């Protein structure tokens, strides 16, 4: 084993066997761990969402009571809406699959593109905000190192996520639990110790609101509240993460997903509304270089040594939770990317799993994208939040609109309570679409236009990729039809393999036409030379097949059926043939092992594979299509074996 392989195994861990009957249970999440891993994004926004809403009210802070109530109700409404998503799409995919299947592929693309950018920004903004909290505890001289520390934090998160979802969550579990426990205690203590103010809060708010309405009118008051409500909309982000990752939950997945959503809704609504109540009760006001949370918790804890120690721990846990929230981007984002790869919106390589059964290419891409936007923005949280606050509500709105259409179309076939579900979905859609419109209009000139431009650029790129794959698929389909051979097994003569004779080993991929092209070329180029024909194929365990034992067995059945087809074709013409199959996450590794196994038995063998050759080749083509034949050729050459690559011309248009 090389030094690189040793270091990789030490950092990431040993490979996992996807066909192990217990492996799904090993890598899947129970509701509690899912709450930790996927709920941190929403919960961490309580560190800045309520503050944004409170500050937006200006001198009319008494209106924050209405905003707090609205936040609590809205969180549960959106959660109930996403419970329906979990029921309808238990294999995961969330907002992307809902929009794709209920509204059409192009609206699904918009939802998916928005989600991709949202999760990249989740990593960037949470990391930057967490470092801001940490560096606020240090002397100002250290601020020049903040951007470097943020970049190193993202790299560290990439490494622990490459080990697997469950492993990364266990590392961050103490931070999450510490935040929950300490904030519950502080919120309850802050409210109870100010109980007299709590009893007077409602009548005082009603009186002040009446006075304000008489002074400036009802519509301006409602506009002010809606503006503050929309600016605090970061509180709701992260609720969609569960529906995106239902396939990673323990069985029964729907039940586990609903419990996870319940934990998220309760913890998020309690924390966000509780912090807003603390602002009102303790008269929180802005202090330079301090968050409102720091100000109000300092007021509650006082200036004693014990109080300062608890305040320090509280702020450290808030910073830590923001890093856990950044990790949510690594947990949920690559899954969305993989689902889009299945539908050919992005390169196919993003659907492949690593030896640790994580979407490795997606993890690395999200890490690089987050690093790039972090360095570009120089870690300015105020700017990143503007970019971050729009895309999630595009997905929210499209998902809930899809649910409304679904219950409207299937009301006759649906359950008796379809009307209640329809009303919930409709109400949630109105809320999220209003927040989206207000946020986009108020923040467009402040940086929101950048998000729109980036999202449109991603959509345009996805359309080009989809067009290319569609063109290639049409040509491959024509080839499959042209080269489809009739198999007559009833008259197949008995054949005997002769291991010492010349042997042709043919690689069989997903297309039977491509493999048949290889076989026919070999027969034409080397007439009657090869006495044995061996067909080898690897079933790739990717994000689509790794959804359960049934999907894995179906994938195994397809691979074996394809190999049997080629063996039968050879037998009916009196050609000795057999097949070998392997299954795993690493195509090259499995093909190399199969080739070595075949080479030991048939020492006088030559390997053959076809490679798609495009009229206009470029680095983009090499990204869109794997270089399996070229990579395998190098591996076999190192083993002293020959691999002949036969070109197969494909048009780019």
Secondary structure as UniProt FT lines:
FT   HELIX           3..12
FT   TURN            18..19
FT   TURN            21..22
FT   HELIX           23..27
FT   HELIX           31..44
FT   HELIX           45..47
FT   HELIX           49..56
FT   TURN            57..59
FT   HELIX           61..63
FT   HELIX           64..88
FT   TURN            90..91
FT   HELIX           94..103
FT   HELIX           105..135
FT   TURN            136..137
FT   HELIX           140..145
FT   HELIX           146..162
FT   HELIX           165..192
FT   TURN            193..194
FT   HELIX           195..216
FT   HELIX           218..231
FT   HELIX           232..236
FT   TURN            237..240
FT   HELIX           241..244
FT   HELIX           246..248
FT   HELIX           253..281
FT   TURN            282..283
FT   TURN            288..289
FT   HELIX           292..301
FT   HELIX           305..342
FT   TURN            343..344
FT   HELIX           348..351
FT   TURN            355..356
FT   HELIX           360..377
FT   TURN            378..379
FT   HELIX           381..409
FT   TURN            410..413
FT   TURN            416..417
FT   HELIX           418..443
FT   HELIX           444..448
FT   HELIX           449..482
FT   HELIX           489..491
FT   TURN            499..500
FT   STRAND          503..507
FT   HELIX           512..525
FT   TURN            526..529
FT   STRAND          532..540
FT   TURN            543..547
FT   HELIX           549..571
FT   TURN            572..574
FT   STRAND          576..584
FT   HELIX           587..601
FT   STRAND          605..614
FT   HELIX           619..624
FT   HELIX           628..638
FT   TURN            639..640
FT   STRAND          643..650
//
